[in-house]
Every structure is written in structure tokens, then in C-alpha cells.
Amino acid sequence: MMDTATATYREEAAELLAELETSLLELEERPDDIDLINRVFRAMHTIKGSGSMFGFDEIAAFTHEVETVFDMVRNGRMVVTRRLLDLTLKSRDHITALLEASASGEVINKAAGDAIIASLHQLTAQEPAAAPACSRPDPASAPAAGDSAKEYKTWRIRFRPRQEVLMRGTNPITLLHELRELGTCRVVAQFDDVPLLADMNGEHLYMYWDIILTCNCGLAAIKDVFIFVEEDCELKIELIDSENCDDVNGDDPGYKKLGEILIERGDLSAEDIQKALRLQKRLGELLIDQGIVSPEKVQSALAEQEHVKTNREQRTSPPAKDTASIRVPAEKLDQLVNLVGEMVTVQAHLTQVANAVRNPVFMNIAEEVERLTNELRETTLNIRMLPIGTTFSKFKRLVRDLSRELGKEIEMETFGADTELDKTVIEKLNEPLVHIIRNSIDHGIEPPAVRVAAGKPAVGTVQLGAEHSGDSVLITIRDDGAGLDREAIRAKAVDKGLIAATDELSDAEIFDQIFAPGFSMAATVTSVSGRGVGMDVVKRGIEGLRGSIAIDSRQGQGTAITLKLPLTLAIIESLLVRIGDSHFVLPLTTVEECIALTRADVAAAHGRNLARVRGKVTPYISLREQFAIGGRRPDIEQIVIVSVHGHSIGFVVDFVVGEHQTVIKPLGRMYQDVKGISGATILGDGSVALILDLVVLARTAETAEHDQFRSR
């Protein structure tokens, strides 16, 4: 059980550290934002409290030092400065290292943490002392009318921990002590959930507490006390009194009736109050019996009461329903996707058999199973989808640190952070994006003096955004820097033998040379770039995700790099084709159209693999020749026109079977280096179809043609 709790803490702490970094970077832009300051404090408070609970004492002790500093910021005793943010970001990195070391067993240099703490202490010593913003009220020192001190408020708190809370290492009494430190506090224990002794579990907690707290703290400070047990308790916090009573439902809460208080707390219903009151005469009846007021006046007052009550009920909207969520390990989710993939394969087999048997009842069942399988597939894949903003937030830190290292001023802008993408794609996208952004900062954005001389703002901009495009996602990295020098890239490519000096190439083809292995435009090798391995890694990584990459650049204005990625890598829509007795699969997202290829068309091309498609000459590759498949070619073949890097290219097959839901299976170790094949799938009849890597096939054919042309 403790191993499970430890793993849960590591996972939650990693999420909190990511949120902490994002909040700190936002705080650098808005240093007076109280909500951001509270977010930073709560993240550290939770990491510290949960770390102490689960035995991560070193993390808890270190985080406590940083939390103390931000408690001073939260209470107005310090201001947010760049030096403070630098130290806090270093603290975040040190906590991350401690967290990773706790899993790997690696020994962390304690001196690094001590140096950070010493710097924090030095920073706090330079700040003037001030009264804390949240303290116990003292009647003798209560602020007078018009004083600028914070307003005192009274809160009603019901804290009902779950019965298993003690087994998770939480002691509720310590939380009550923390509340007492905030101000004047009355605590009343409730025992109505305590069972008989025979039914009692000695490890369970059956009590809960009602607390009345008066302090000059805000709601956030009270919630902070319960922040690392909020999922293990029912917590209700209500403001019931303040120095400005108009802020509390427009009523004066000090004169609420006993019945009203019991109803507000949920301890009694209005029906219970009415049942008790029926045992005695109503106020109106007593007044009439004693001749104090006439029946008509009582009737008039009751009418007014009913009218106000009706209007208030009409204005009151129904409360929002609570939504629940659960944490599921990624391994279980992957297993579910694999099972759904097997289900898709079985469903395809069932449909194939039903069509062969032609039994109406059997066919109806097969259609219903197909419908349910499709819904199950869509639902399961949607569960794996995550907003890409979780990745974007990491790069703000990269831009911040790298721009300082290079002496540049750069701002990062993001858009489309809520665009969803398969978690597997997001995980593999990190390294290519790091290389692209580093290149944009190092090669793209100019130093401030150069930018000003060119009539640009001194501060450069890197934009990172995402948007949906059909069943793909477009990720754009754009900078307003110097842009790519077309002629310099061409000269470098000629010098390295990548292209011939006489080749006539478009801008896109010239820019594509920067993805060649070992290609670099840097004059010197630095810690950031110059070794010629970055963009080559980018292209391989994107193509490994079955994606494509395109560059648009204008010299002096900037560069935009667009990545086109599939939404998911698990199950894809594809086009099933046949060559001889073999089946192959092409991703449907790249397919533009299919046309016939006759013997006459082949003869008209005079031995060149070219076809005229809608008035445009399109090159094609014969897959039968590419894979050396024997047998007789049909009189009429099919050309599947696909888009590769923005260019149309055809793949010749014997027969197009039709659309197919492809469950991607990785190739075995012996076949991983086969060029032109990216995976395999199992068809409904149990046979295997290979998934074509169209990018590699196109590149191989282009290289072969280029070599053949040079040899002439």
C-alpha cells in the first residue's frame, strides 16, 4: 500500500512541479497577480505536506524553505523580483532532481540545495519587515473605521474526512491546529456517524468537525490548510459574517434564527422545522388570539412574505452538478487501446464472414457489432487525447533561459493550447520541438541592437501554436527573426554534394536541405548549435510519427516551420490495396485520389514513370517493382495519388480494395530496418498487411532517379 502511495505522490508532485514552473513564468510577466502568487504557494505547500506525509523528508524540508519565502510574498512582506523568480525556478529544478533521485537511487549533490536556500535567506534579509497579512485578531489592536488593514470575516467550516484518512497518514487534529493559528476559532466535534462498538473498524475515523473561524484571511488561506487532503474529505466553507454585512447575502447574519442556521448547515430540512413548529401555535395565530393585531393585517404580511419568497426562488438557479474524475495509470490505458485494437480486428473478421454467409440475422448482428466497435474505438482514443498546452508550457522556460544565455530579448506567444493530440504523439514531440525552438532563438532572432538597426522591435517573438486540420494537427513554430538565407543554404548544399550547382530548385526544396545529416549554417560550434545534428533529428522524429514538416521563410522577416501530425498512432483510417497475393496499407490522410493506369498510358510515357493527372504531370512509383513482387501485371492497374511534403506522387498497385480501419502493430526486431515499411496490421481473414512508409519510399525513389541521372 505504501508503494502505491509513494508512486501516487511522485506522479502528483511531477504535475505540481510542471504547474509551478508555468505559474512562475506567468508571474514574471504579472508580478502583482495575487492569484498567481497563491497558485505558486499552494503548489509548494502541497508538495511539502504530501512529501512529509509519505516519507520524502528531504523534499519536504527543502520545499518548506521556499514556501516560507513565498508566504512572505503572499502576506505583502516581499515583492516579486527577477532574482526571486530565478531562485524559485532553480528550487523547482532541485525538487525535480530530488524526486527523480528518490526513484532511481541516485545521490543528489546536497550543496546545490544548500546554496539555493542560502541565497533565499540572503534575499529575505534584504526585505523590510512588515506585519503578517493573516493573524489572530486582537480586540485591543482591531483596526478602526477607515483603517486600511484587512477586514475581519467569520467563516463556517464543516470538515468531514473520509473514514480511511488515518490509513493514508493524515492526522486531522494537525489541520485543526493550523486553523487555530489563523485567528479566533471554535471547534465542535460531531459524533452522529460513530457506529456501535461491534461495527467499528479501529483504523477508520468516524468523527467530523464544525468550525467557526474569525480572521482577516481570505478564502484561499483557509483552503490552503486542507489543500493536500481535499480529495480525502468533504469540505464546506461559507462566509457567515464580515465587517461589511452587505457582502454576506445582503443580510445581517448576526441575527439569524437557530432554525435558519441549522438549515444552512444541512443538519435539518425545512420540513423538519415545520414539523416541530406545528406543535405550537404560529405567531400570527398568537397575535390574533391576544387581540394585538387584526386577522387582515396578518394576512397582508403573509402575502408579502410569500411574494418575496417566490421571487427569490425564481432568481435562484439550480446548483451545478459536481463532476468526478479518476487517475488511471498510462499502462492500463495502453492495454485498453490494445484490446480495442484486437476488437476491431475481430469485428472485421465477423463482417467478412457475415457477408460471405449472407444470412440476414447474422449480417444484422455483424452490423450492430461494427457500430458498437466504432463507438468503443472513438471513445477509447478520445480518452488518450491530451491538450497540447501541457507541452507548450515547458518551452516557455526554454525560451527564457536560452535567450538570457545568448544575450537576446525574446518573448514567447502560444495559441491553440487546448488542441488535443494523442498522448503518445505528445510524448514523442518534445525533442523535435526543442531543436526547432533552439534554432529559432540561436539562428533566427537577432540581438537587440541588430533588430533595432533593421527597424524591428528590440524584443523578438517566437510563436508556438496548434490547430486541427481534418484528422491531423498542424503545429506551427514562427519567429520574426532574420529568416533563412536561400543562396547561403544553396551554396552550402552544393559544397557538401547534396545538390548539383546546375540544379534548379524551388525555395521549399532549397530550405529542405537543412534537414540533411550534418548540415549546419553555424560558423562556430557553441553549446546551443553548430554540430549539424538538430534538424536531422527533427525530420526523423516527425516522420517517425507519420507526420510531415514544411518551411516557409522570408529573409529579414522570419521563418515559419509547420509540423503536420496524425491525431493518433494506435488505430488509423487507411486505404487497403493489393499487389499479387500481398496486401498493403496506405494512411488515408495522405491519399488524394485513385486513377486507372492502362498499358497505353505506360507506352505514352516512353519508359518514364509519369502520368497525366487532371492536366498535370505526376510521377509515380511501381510498388510491384519496388518490392520485387513477381507474377503477371493486370492490364489495368491503379495509381493511388498521395501528398508527400506538399507534392503529389503516385503509387501503382494492382487493385484498390477500399477503406480499412488499421490497427497498427510494430514490426519484429528482424524487420525494423526494412525501408518503406512502418508497421503491419492483421486483416479480418487473419492475413498480414504491411503499412507503407510513403515518405521513405518517395525519398528512396528520388535518390535512385537522381543517381541514375548523374551516372549518364
Secondary structure, 3 states (H helix, E strand, C coil): CHHHHHHHHHHHHHHHHHHHHHHHHHHHHCCCCHHHHHHHHHHHHHHHHHHHHCCCHHHHHHHHHHHHHHHHHHCCCCCCCHHHHHHHHHHHHHHHHHHHHHHHCCCCCHHHHHHHHHHHHHHHHCCCCCCCCCCCCCHHHCCCCCCCCCCCEEEEEEEEECHHHHHHCCCHHHHHHHHHCCCEEEEEEECCCCCCHHHCCCCCCCCEEEEEEEECCCHHHHHHHCCCCHHHEEEEEEEEEECCHHHCCCCCHHHCCHHHHHHHHCCCCHHHHHHHHCCCCCHHHHHHHCCCCCHHHHHHHHHHHHHHHHHHHHHCCCCCCCCCCCCCCHHHHHHHHHHHHHHHHHHHHHHHHHHHHCCHHHHHHHHHHHHHHHHHHHHHHHHCEEECHHHHHHHHHHHHHHHHHCCCCEEEEEECCCCEEEHHHHHHHHHHHHHHHHHHHHHHCCCHHHHHHCCCCCCEEEEEEEEEECCEEEEEEEECCCCCCHHHHHHHHHHCCCCCCCCCCCHHHHHHHHHCCCCCCCCCCCCCCCCCCHHHHHHHHHHHCCCEEEEEEECCCEEEEEEEEECCCCEEEEEEEEECCEEEEEEHHHEEEEEEEEHHHHHHCCCCCEEEECCEEEEEEEHHHHCCCCCCCCCEEEEEEEEECCEEEEEEECEEEEEEEEECECCCHHHCCCCCEEEEEECCCCCEEEEECHHHHHHHHHHHHHHHHHHC
